[in-house]
């Protein structure tokens, strides 16, 4: 699978490393080149400096041939905007958006974005531990 990941923080870099090790073709976009230090030394994918809503950056990262796009930055707005650009302009089949705000996550999920909300996931994990 050809995957473009926006954001090379803890989640994005971990995802990139896992999927790279599994043999997928990975491109990672981040606006800070220092973030790429989080990638493993054996990382075989490509890295691109820039904004995830910049069409030229997305094209250089191979979005036109991507099977999936994952927006994993710390910013809900940035993730939402980039995901909408990728979904509507480039017709990427699988677009996954990390959104921290549970209220916004529900709204965007209802609008057709596939979302992951670490806030809800964390609260549910803690609840499960408490109820054991």
Secondary structure as GFF3:
##gff-version 3
##sequence-region A 1 132
A	DSSP	beta_strand	2	6	.	.	.	ID=ss1
A	DSSP	alpha_helix	10	21	.	.	.	ID=ss2
A	DSSP	beta_strand	25	30	.	.	.	ID=ss3
A	DSSP	three_ten_helix	33	38	.	.	.	ID=ss4
A	DSSP	beta_strand	46	49	.	.	.	ID=ss5
A	DSSP	alpha_helix	55	60	.	.	.	ID=ss6
A	DSSP	three_ten_helix	63	65	.	.	.	ID=ss7
A	DSSP	beta_strand	68	71	.	.	.	ID=ss8
A	DSSP	alpha_helix	76	89	.	.	.	ID=ss9
A	DSSP	beta_strand	94	98	.	.	.	ID=ss10
A	DSSP	alpha_helix	102	110	.	.	.	ID=ss11
A	DSSP	beta_strand	114	116	.	.	.	ID=ss12
A	DSSP	alpha_helix	118	130	.	.	.	ID=ss13
###
